[in-house]
Amino acid sequence: MPVDQIVKTVVFVIFTVMTLGGGLGVVVSPRIFHSALFLVLSFAGVVGYYVLLDAGFLAAVQLLIYIGAIAILILFAIMLSRGLMAERQSQSNQQWWIAALVALLIFVVLAAVLWRVDWPVASQQALASPSNAISQEGSQLGRDLLGPYVIPFEVASVLLLVALIGAVILARETES
C-alpha cells in the first residue's frame, strides 16, 4: 500500500473519531453548553471528510454555515439563556431511554439497508472528467448567488444580524 493511501486512511480514521466522538458527546454530555461544543467538533470532522473527498466548496460551506453560523448561534443562545447556564438547575432528561430506543431502531434499519442494497460505483473515467455535472452545478450556484439572488442573500444576512443584536439587547440585564 502506498504511503499516500496510508496517510489518507489515518486521516480518515481521525476525522471519523472526531465526528462520532463529537456526536456521542452531544448526546451524553450532562451540560448543554458542552453538548454545543461537541457539536462543533462533530461538524469539524465532517469538514475533514469533504476535504478528503476534494469537495472544497462543500467543506467551505460546512465550515462557514454550520460551524461559523449555526453552531455559534446555538452557543450564543445558550449563553444568553441565564437559566440554562445556572449550576443549580438539573439538565437531565428523564425520557432518555425513549431516544435511545429510537436511535437503536434507526441504526438497525440503516444497517439493513446498507447490507441489502447493491450500491453503484462510478468508474474512474467519470470521476476524472472535467465537465461533470457536479462542477457545472457548483459554478451555476456561484453565478446565481452573485447574480439575481445577491440582494435576497444579503437581506437575509442583515436580517439575521439584526435578530442577533436584538436578542443580545433583550437578554441584557436592565440597570436599575
mmCIF file of the C-alpha atoms, coordinates in Angstrom:
data_MODEL
# 
_entry.id   MODEL 
# 
loop_
_atom_site.group_PDB 
_atom_site.id 
_atom_site.type_symbol 
_atom_site.label_atom_id 
_atom_site.label_alt_id 
_atom_site.label_comp_id 
_atom_site.label_asym_id 
_atom_site.label_entity_id 
_atom_site.label_seq_id 
_atom_site.pdbx_PDB_ins_code 
_atom_site.Cartn_x 
_atom_site.Cartn_y 
_atom_site.Cartn_z 
_atom_site.occupancy 
_atom_site.B_iso_or_equiv 
_atom_site.pdbx_formal_charge 
_atom_site.auth_seq_id 
_atom_site.auth_comp_id 
_atom_site.auth_asym_id 
_atom_site.auth_atom_id 
_atom_site.pdbx_PDB_model_num 
ATOM 1   C CA . MET A 1 1   ? 0.000   0.000  0.000   1.00 0.00 ? 1   MET A CA 1 
ATOM 2   C CA . PRO A 1 2   ? 1.473   3.399  -0.977  1.00 0.00 ? 2   PRO A CA 1 
ATOM 3   C CA . VAL A 1 3   ? 2.337   5.926  1.723   1.00 0.00 ? 3   VAL A CA 1 
ATOM 4   C CA . ASP A 1 4   ? -0.211  8.400  0.359   1.00 0.00 ? 4   ASP A CA 1 
ATOM 5   C CA . GLN A 1 5   ? -3.012  5.868  0.812   1.00 0.00 ? 5   GLN A CA 1 
ATOM 6   C CA . ILE A 1 6   ? -1.861  5.067  4.365   1.00 0.00 ? 6   ILE A CA 1 
ATOM 7   C CA . VAL A 1 7   ? -1.872  8.764  5.275   1.00 0.00 ? 7   VAL A CA 1 
ATOM 8   C CA . LYS A 1 8   ? -5.372  9.220  3.833   1.00 0.00 ? 8   LYS A CA 1 
ATOM 9   C CA . THR A 1 9   ? -6.599  6.203  5.777   1.00 0.00 ? 9   THR A CA 1 
ATOM 10  C CA . VAL A 1 10  ? -5.130  7.502  9.037   1.00 0.00 ? 10  VAL A CA 1 
ATOM 11  C CA . VAL A 1 11  ? -6.600  10.972 8.452   1.00 0.00 ? 11  VAL A CA 1 
ATOM 12  C CA . PHE A 1 12  ? -9.973  9.382  7.621   1.00 0.00 ? 12  PHE A CA 1 
ATOM 13  C CA . VAL A 1 13  ? -9.882  7.468  10.915  1.00 0.00 ? 13  VAL A CA 1 
ATOM 14  C CA . ILE A 1 14  ? -9.038  10.681 12.802  1.00 0.00 ? 14  ILE A CA 1 
ATOM 15  C CA . PHE A 1 15  ? -11.964 12.522 11.199  1.00 0.00 ? 15  PHE A CA 1 
ATOM 16  C CA . THR A 1 16  ? -14.233 9.561  11.933  1.00 0.00 ? 16  THR A CA 1 
ATOM 17  C CA . VAL A 1 17  ? -13.248 9.622  15.608  1.00 0.00 ? 17  VAL A CA 1 
ATOM 18  C CA . MET A 1 18  ? -13.842 13.393 15.663  1.00 0.00 ? 18  MET A CA 1 
ATOM 19  C CA . THR A 1 19  ? -17.268 13.106 14.046  1.00 0.00 ? 19  THR A CA 1 
ATOM 20  C CA . LEU A 1 20  ? -18.545 10.119 16.011  1.00 0.00 ? 20  LEU A CA 1 
ATOM 21  C CA . GLY A 1 21  ? -16.923 11.231 19.271  1.00 0.00 ? 21  GLY A CA 1 
ATOM 22  C CA . GLY A 1 22  ? -18.428 14.695 18.893  1.00 0.00 ? 22  GLY A CA 1 
ATOM 23  C CA . GLY A 1 23  ? -21.853 13.214 18.143  1.00 0.00 ? 23  GLY A CA 1 
ATOM 24  C CA . LEU A 1 24  ? -21.615 10.926 21.148  1.00 0.00 ? 24  LEU A CA 1 
ATOM 25  C CA . GLY A 1 25  ? -20.521 13.869 23.286  1.00 0.00 ? 25  GLY A CA 1 
ATOM 26  C CA . VAL A 1 26  ? -23.572 15.846 22.141  1.00 0.00 ? 26  VAL A CA 1 
ATOM 27  C CA . VAL A 1 27  ? -25.862 13.071 23.309  1.00 0.00 ? 27  VAL A CA 1 
ATOM 28  C CA . VAL A 1 28  ? -24.241 12.046 26.601  1.00 0.00 ? 28  VAL A CA 1 
ATOM 29  C CA . SER A 1 29  ? -22.887 15.346 27.932  1.00 0.00 ? 29  SER A CA 1 
ATOM 30  C CA . PRO A 1 30  ? -24.702 16.437 31.110  1.00 0.00 ? 30  PRO A CA 1 
ATOM 31  C CA . ARG A 1 31  ? -24.230 20.161 30.350  1.00 0.00 ? 31  ARG A CA 1 
ATOM 32  C CA . ILE A 1 32  ? -25.942 21.728 27.343  1.00 0.00 ? 32  ILE A CA 1 
ATOM 33  C CA . PHE A 1 33  ? -23.048 24.127 26.723  1.00 0.00 ? 33  PHE A CA 1 
ATOM 34  C CA . HIS A 1 34  ? -20.614 21.211 26.489  1.00 0.00 ? 34  HIS A CA 1 
ATOM 35  C CA . SER A 1 35  ? -23.031 19.472 24.106  1.00 0.00 ? 35  SER A CA 1 
ATOM 36  C CA . ALA A 1 36  ? -22.908 22.511 21.823  1.00 0.00 ? 36  ALA A CA 1 
ATOM 37  C CA . LEU A 1 37  ? -19.103 22.432 21.859  1.00 0.00 ? 37  LEU A CA 1 
ATOM 38  C CA . PHE A 1 38  ? -19.158 18.731 20.968  1.00 0.00 ? 38  PHE A CA 1 
ATOM 39  C CA . LEU A 1 39  ? -21.476 19.642 18.081  1.00 0.00 ? 39  LEU A CA 1 
ATOM 40  C CA . VAL A 1 40  ? -18.796 21.996 16.746  1.00 0.00 ? 40  VAL A CA 1 
ATOM 41  C CA . LEU A 1 41  ? -16.266 19.133 16.970  1.00 0.00 ? 41  LEU A CA 1 
ATOM 42  C CA . SER A 1 42  ? -18.600 16.841 15.038  1.00 0.00 ? 42  SER A CA 1 
ATOM 43  C CA . PHE A 1 43  ? -19.150 19.476 12.341  1.00 0.00 ? 43  PHE A CA 1 
ATOM 44  C CA . ALA A 1 44  ? -15.371 19.914 12.053  1.00 0.00 ? 44  ALA A CA 1 
ATOM 45  C CA . GLY A 1 45  ? -14.996 16.187 11.402  1.00 0.00 ? 45  GLY A CA 1 
ATOM 46  C CA . VAL A 1 46  ? -17.483 16.456 8.542   1.00 0.00 ? 46  VAL A CA 1 
ATOM 47  C CA . VAL A 1 47  ? -15.422 19.336 7.116   1.00 0.00 ? 47  VAL A CA 1 
ATOM 48  C CA . GLY A 1 48  ? -12.468 16.953 7.110   1.00 0.00 ? 48  GLY A CA 1 
ATOM 49  C CA . TYR A 1 49  ? -14.474 14.376 5.166   1.00 0.00 ? 49  TYR A CA 1 
ATOM 50  C CA . TYR A 1 50  ? -15.267 16.949 2.499   1.00 0.00 ? 50  TYR A CA 1 
ATOM 51  C CA . VAL A 1 51  ? -11.606 17.930 2.256   1.00 0.00 ? 51  VAL A CA 1 
ATOM 52  C CA . LEU A 1 52  ? -10.628 14.267 1.801   1.00 0.00 ? 52  LEU A CA 1 
ATOM 53  C CA . LEU A 1 53  ? -13.225 13.965 -0.962  1.00 0.00 ? 53  LEU A CA 1 
ATOM 54  C CA . ASP A 1 54  ? -11.768 17.026 -2.754  1.00 0.00 ? 54  ASP A CA 1 
ATOM 55  C CA . ALA A 1 55  ? -15.074 18.847 -2.299  1.00 0.00 ? 55  ALA A CA 1 
ATOM 56  C CA . GLY A 1 56  ? -13.661 22.224 -1.345  1.00 0.00 ? 56  GLY A CA 1 
ATOM 57  C CA . PHE A 1 57  ? -16.894 24.130 -1.848  1.00 0.00 ? 57  PHE A CA 1 
ATOM 58  C CA . LEU A 1 58  ? -18.843 21.792 0.440   1.00 0.00 ? 58  LEU A CA 1 
ATOM 59  C CA . ALA A 1 59  ? -16.050 21.973 3.033   1.00 0.00 ? 59  ALA A CA 1 
ATOM 60  C CA . ALA A 1 60  ? -16.185 25.771 2.962   1.00 0.00 ? 60  ALA A CA 1 
ATOM 61  C CA . VAL A 1 61  ? -19.987 25.770 3.217   1.00 0.00 ? 61  VAL A CA 1 
ATOM 62  C CA . GLN A 1 62  ? -19.858 23.321 6.139   1.00 0.00 ? 62  GLN A CA 1 
ATOM 63  C CA . LEU A 1 63  ? -17.231 25.441 7.865   1.00 0.00 ? 63  LEU A CA 1 
ATOM 64  C CA . LEU A 1 64  ? -18.865 28.821 7.284   1.00 0.00 ? 64  LEU A CA 1 
ATOM 65  C CA . ILE A 1 65  ? -22.531 27.930 7.691   1.00 0.00 ? 65  ILE A CA 1 
ATOM 66  C CA . TYR A 1 66  ? -22.644 25.043 10.140  1.00 0.00 ? 66  TYR A CA 1 
ATOM 67  C CA . ILE A 1 67  ? -19.665 25.876 12.353  1.00 0.00 ? 67  ILE A CA 1 
ATOM 68  C CA . GLY A 1 68  ? -19.417 29.612 11.753  1.00 0.00 ? 68  GLY A CA 1 
ATOM 69  C CA . ALA A 1 69  ? -23.107 30.425 11.898  1.00 0.00 ? 69  ALA A CA 1 
ATOM 70  C CA . ILE A 1 70  ? -25.412 27.739 13.249  1.00 0.00 ? 70  ILE A CA 1 
ATOM 71  C CA . ALA A 1 71  ? -23.182 26.318 15.987  1.00 0.00 ? 71  ALA A CA 1 
ATOM 72  C CA . ILE A 1 72  ? -22.085 29.775 17.124  1.00 0.00 ? 72  ILE A CA 1 
ATOM 73  C CA . LEU A 1 73  ? -25.721 30.924 17.141  1.00 0.00 ? 73  LEU A CA 1 
ATOM 74  C CA . ILE A 1 74  ? -26.585 27.926 19.342  1.00 0.00 ? 74  ILE A CA 1 
ATOM 75  C CA . LEU A 1 75  ? -23.725 28.818 21.692  1.00 0.00 ? 75  LEU A CA 1 
ATOM 76  C CA . PHE A 1 76  ? -24.931 32.435 21.894  1.00 0.00 ? 76  PHE A CA 1 
ATOM 77  C CA . ALA A 1 77  ? -28.477 31.283 22.605  1.00 0.00 ? 77  ALA A CA 1 
ATOM 78  C CA . ILE A 1 78  ? -27.257 29.032 25.412  1.00 0.00 ? 78  ILE A CA 1 
ATOM 79  C CA . MET A 1 79  ? -25.084 31.759 26.919  1.00 0.00 ? 79  MET A CA 1 
ATOM 80  C CA . LEU A 1 80  ? -27.890 34.319 26.730  1.00 0.00 ? 80  LEU A CA 1 
ATOM 81  C CA . SER A 1 81  ? -30.325 31.953 28.467  1.00 0.00 ? 81  SER A CA 1 
ATOM 82  C CA . ARG A 1 82  ? -29.373 32.501 32.074  1.00 0.00 ? 82  ARG A CA 1 
ATOM 83  C CA . GLY A 1 83  ? -31.462 29.601 33.342  1.00 0.00 ? 83  GLY A CA 1 
ATOM 84  C CA . LEU A 1 84  ? -29.575 27.081 31.224  1.00 0.00 ? 84  LEU A CA 1 
ATOM 85  C CA . MET A 1 85  ? -26.189 28.250 32.435  1.00 0.00 ? 85  MET A CA 1 
ATOM 86  C CA . ALA A 1 86  ? -27.111 28.048 36.132  1.00 0.00 ? 86  ALA A CA 1 
ATOM 87  C CA . GLU A 1 87  ? -25.201 25.444 38.119  1.00 0.00 ? 87  GLU A CA 1 
ATOM 88  C CA . ARG A 1 88  ? -28.125 24.536 40.366  1.00 0.00 ? 88  ARG A CA 1 
ATOM 89  C CA . GLN A 1 89  ? -30.605 23.616 37.645  1.00 0.00 ? 89  GLN A CA 1 
ATOM 90  C CA . SER A 1 90  ? -30.882 19.976 36.590  1.00 0.00 ? 90  SER A CA 1 
ATOM 91  C CA . GLN A 1 91  ? -30.411 19.488 32.866  1.00 0.00 ? 91  GLN A CA 1 
ATOM 92  C CA . SER A 1 92  ? -31.048 15.773 32.712  1.00 0.00 ? 92  SER A CA 1 
ATOM 93  C CA . ASN A 1 93  ? -33.800 14.280 30.594  1.00 0.00 ? 93  ASN A CA 1 
ATOM 94  C CA . GLN A 1 94  ? -35.959 11.620 32.208  1.00 0.00 ? 94  GLN A CA 1 
ATOM 95  C CA . GLN A 1 95  ? -37.049 10.271 28.811  1.00 0.00 ? 95  GLN A CA 1 
ATOM 96  C CA . TRP A 1 96  ? -33.561 9.408  27.562  1.00 0.00 ? 96  TRP A CA 1 
ATOM 97  C CA . TRP A 1 97  ? -34.439 5.755  27.167  1.00 0.00 ? 97  TRP A CA 1 
ATOM 98  C CA . ILE A 1 98  ? -37.063 6.585  24.518  1.00 0.00 ? 98  ILE A CA 1 
ATOM 99  C CA . ALA A 1 99  ? -34.453 8.460  22.482  1.00 0.00 ? 99  ALA A CA 1 
ATOM 100 C CA . ALA A 1 100 ? -32.016 5.557  22.877  1.00 0.00 ? 100 ALA A CA 1 
ATOM 101 C CA . LEU A 1 101 ? -34.651 3.087  21.680  1.00 0.00 ? 101 LEU A CA 1 
ATOM 102 C CA . VAL A 1 102 ? -35.500 5.215  18.623  1.00 0.00 ? 102 VAL A CA 1 
ATOM 103 C CA . ALA A 1 103 ? -31.799 5.663  17.809  1.00 0.00 ? 103 ALA A CA 1 
ATOM 104 C CA . LEU A 1 104 ? -31.238 1.906  18.034  1.00 0.00 ? 104 LEU A CA 1 
ATOM 105 C CA . LEU A 1 105 ? -34.220 1.259  15.773  1.00 0.00 ? 105 LEU A CA 1 
ATOM 106 C CA . ILE A 1 106 ? -32.943 3.753  13.188  1.00 0.00 ? 106 ILE A CA 1 
ATOM 107 C CA . PHE A 1 107 ? -29.488 2.156  13.351  1.00 0.00 ? 107 PHE A CA 1 
ATOM 108 C CA . VAL A 1 108 ? -30.933 -1.309 12.706  1.00 0.00 ? 108 VAL A CA 1 
ATOM 109 C CA . VAL A 1 109 ? -32.949 -0.059 9.720   1.00 0.00 ? 109 VAL A CA 1 
ATOM 110 C CA . LEU A 1 110 ? -29.945 1.778  8.233   1.00 0.00 ? 110 LEU A CA 1 
ATOM 111 C CA . ALA A 1 111 ? -27.692 -1.256 8.743   1.00 0.00 ? 111 ALA A CA 1 
ATOM 112 C CA . ALA A 1 112 ? -30.243 -3.493 6.996   1.00 0.00 ? 112 ALA A CA 1 
ATOM 113 C CA . VAL A 1 113 ? -30.426 -1.079 4.057   1.00 0.00 ? 113 VAL A CA 1 
ATOM 114 C CA . LEU A 1 114 ? -26.629 -0.865 3.907   1.00 0.00 ? 114 LEU A CA 1 
ATOM 115 C CA . TRP A 1 115 ? -26.242 -4.633 3.643   1.00 0.00 ? 115 TRP A CA 1 
ATOM 116 C CA . ARG A 1 116 ? -29.114 -5.310 1.220   1.00 0.00 ? 116 ARG A CA 1 
ATOM 117 C CA . VAL A 1 117 ? -28.665 -2.577 -1.397  1.00 0.00 ? 117 VAL A CA 1 
ATOM 118 C CA . ASP A 1 118 ? -26.249 -3.118 -4.255  1.00 0.00 ? 118 ASP A CA 1 
ATOM 119 C CA . TRP A 1 119 ? -24.636 0.316  -4.339  1.00 0.00 ? 119 TRP A CA 1 
ATOM 120 C CA . PRO A 1 120 ? -23.497 1.501  -7.800  1.00 0.00 ? 120 PRO A CA 1 
ATOM 121 C CA . VAL A 1 121 ? -19.861 2.501  -8.179  1.00 0.00 ? 121 VAL A CA 1 
ATOM 122 C CA . ALA A 1 122 ? -18.773 5.205  -10.630 1.00 0.00 ? 122 ALA A CA 1 
ATOM 123 C CA . SER A 1 123 ? -15.898 4.474  -12.969 1.00 0.00 ? 123 SER A CA 1 
ATOM 124 C CA . GLN A 1 124 ? -12.623 6.328  -12.552 1.00 0.00 ? 124 GLN A CA 1 
ATOM 125 C CA . GLN A 1 125 ? -13.096 7.912  -16.002 1.00 0.00 ? 125 GLN A CA 1 
ATOM 126 C CA . ALA A 1 126 ? -16.403 9.526  -14.976 1.00 0.00 ? 126 ALA A CA 1 
ATOM 127 C CA . LEU A 1 127 ? -14.826 10.995 -11.843 1.00 0.00 ? 127 LEU A CA 1 
ATOM 128 C CA . ALA A 1 128 ? -11.850 12.437 -13.744 1.00 0.00 ? 128 ALA A CA 1 
ATOM 129 C CA . SER A 1 129 ? -13.959 14.165 -16.388 1.00 0.00 ? 129 SER A CA 1 
ATOM 130 C CA . PRO A 1 130 ? -13.587 17.966 -16.064 1.00 0.00 ? 130 PRO A CA 1 
ATOM 131 C CA . SER A 1 131 ? -17.042 18.672 -17.450 1.00 0.00 ? 131 SER A CA 1 
ATOM 132 C CA . ASN A 1 132 ? -19.029 16.585 -14.997 1.00 0.00 ? 132 ASN A CA 1 
ATOM 133 C CA . ALA A 1 133 ? -22.407 17.711 -13.713 1.00 0.00 ? 133 ALA A CA 1 
ATOM 134 C CA . ILE A 1 134 ? -21.189 18.484 -10.183 1.00 0.00 ? 134 ILE A CA 1 
ATOM 135 C CA . SER A 1 135 ? -18.735 21.175 -11.286 1.00 0.00 ? 135 SER A CA 1 
ATOM 136 C CA . GLN A 1 136 ? -21.351 22.652 -13.619 1.00 0.00 ? 136 GLN A CA 1 
ATOM 137 C CA . GLU A 1 137 ? -23.903 22.785 -10.789 1.00 0.00 ? 137 GLU A CA 1 
ATOM 138 C CA . GLY A 1 138 ? -21.334 24.362 -8.468  1.00 0.00 ? 138 GLY A CA 1 
ATOM 139 C CA . SER A 1 139 ? -20.463 27.087 -10.941 1.00 0.00 ? 139 SER A CA 1 
ATOM 140 C CA . GLN A 1 140 ? -24.189 27.679 -11.588 1.00 0.00 ? 140 GLN A CA 1 
ATOM 141 C CA . LEU A 1 141 ? -24.734 28.093 -7.842  1.00 0.00 ? 141 LEU A CA 1 
ATOM 142 C CA . GLY A 1 142 ? -21.946 30.678 -7.722  1.00 0.00 ? 142 GLY A CA 1 
ATOM 143 C CA . ARG A 1 143 ? -23.420 32.592 -10.665 1.00 0.00 ? 143 ARG A CA 1 
ATOM 144 C CA . ASP A 1 144 ? -26.856 32.546 -9.028  1.00 0.00 ? 144 ASP A CA 1 
ATOM 145 C CA . LEU A 1 145 ? -25.551 33.765 -5.655  1.00 0.00 ? 145 LEU A CA 1 
ATOM 146 C CA . LEU A 1 146 ? -23.613 36.598 -7.281  1.00 0.00 ? 146 LEU A CA 1 
ATOM 147 C CA . GLY A 1 147 ? -26.279 37.298 -9.885  1.00 0.00 ? 147 GLY A CA 1 
ATOM 148 C CA . PRO A 1 148 ? -30.037 37.560 -9.422  1.00 0.00 ? 148 PRO A CA 1 
ATOM 149 C CA . TYR A 1 149 ? -30.070 36.282 -5.816  1.00 0.00 ? 149 TYR A CA 1 
ATOM 150 C CA . VAL A 1 150 ? -27.380 38.524 -4.343  1.00 0.00 ? 150 VAL A CA 1 
ATOM 151 C CA . ILE A 1 151 ? -29.878 41.045 -2.913  1.00 0.00 ? 151 ILE A CA 1 
ATOM 152 C CA . PRO A 1 152 ? -32.105 38.462 -1.137  1.00 0.00 ? 152 PRO A CA 1 
ATOM 153 C CA . PHE A 1 153 ? -28.974 36.715 0.136   1.00 0.00 ? 153 PHE A CA 1 
ATOM 154 C CA . GLU A 1 154 ? -27.612 39.945 1.634   1.00 0.00 ? 154 GLU A CA 1 
ATOM 155 C CA . VAL A 1 155 ? -31.023 40.958 3.035   1.00 0.00 ? 155 VAL A CA 1 
ATOM 156 C CA . ALA A 1 156 ? -31.291 37.597 4.814   1.00 0.00 ? 156 ALA A CA 1 
ATOM 157 C CA . SER A 1 157 ? -27.817 38.018 6.312   1.00 0.00 ? 157 SER A CA 1 
ATOM 158 C CA . VAL A 1 158 ? -28.584 41.552 7.543   1.00 0.00 ? 158 VAL A CA 1 
ATOM 159 C CA . LEU A 1 159 ? -31.908 40.337 8.976   1.00 0.00 ? 159 LEU A CA 1 
ATOM 160 C CA . LEU A 1 160 ? -30.146 37.558 10.896  1.00 0.00 ? 160 LEU A CA 1 
ATOM 161 C CA . LEU A 1 161 ? -27.588 40.037 12.219  1.00 0.00 ? 161 LEU A CA 1 
ATOM 162 C CA . VAL A 1 162 ? -30.335 42.411 13.393  1.00 0.00 ? 162 VAL A CA 1 
ATOM 163 C CA . ALA A 1 163 ? -32.133 39.492 15.089  1.00 0.00 ? 163 ALA A CA 1 
ATOM 164 C CA . LEU A 1 164 ? -28.935 38.523 16.913  1.00 0.00 ? 164 LEU A CA 1 
ATOM 165 C CA . ILE A 1 165 ? -28.315 42.104 18.066  1.00 0.00 ? 165 ILE A CA 1 
ATOM 166 C CA . GLY A 1 166 ? -31.949 42.334 19.213  1.00 0.00 ? 166 GLY A CA 1 
ATOM 167 C CA . ALA A 1 167 ? -31.575 39.100 21.196  1.00 0.00 ? 167 ALA A CA 1 
ATOM 168 C CA . VAL A 1 168 ? -28.464 40.461 22.919  1.00 0.00 ? 168 VAL A CA 1 
ATOM 169 C CA . ILE A 1 169 ? -30.248 43.708 23.800  1.00 0.00 ? 169 ILE A CA 1 
ATOM 170 C CA . LEU A 1 170 ? -33.302 41.862 25.155  1.00 0.00 ? 170 LEU A CA 1 
ATOM 171 C CA . ALA A 1 171 ? -31.181 39.442 27.176  1.00 0.00 ? 171 ALA A CA 1 
ATOM 172 C CA . ARG A 1 172 ? -29.042 42.167 28.717  1.00 0.00 ? 172 ARG A CA 1 
ATOM 173 C CA . GLU A 1 173 ? -29.768 42.934 32.338  1.00 0.00 ? 173 GLU A CA 1 
ATOM 174 C CA . THR A 1 174 ? -31.715 46.101 32.935  1.00 0.00 ? 174 THR A CA 1 
ATOM 175 C CA . GLU A 1 175 ? -29.882 48.569 35.111  1.00 0.00 ? 175 GLU A CA 1 
ATOM 176 C CA . SER A 1 176 ? -31.909 49.988 37.981  1.00 0.00 ? 176 SER A CA 1 
# 
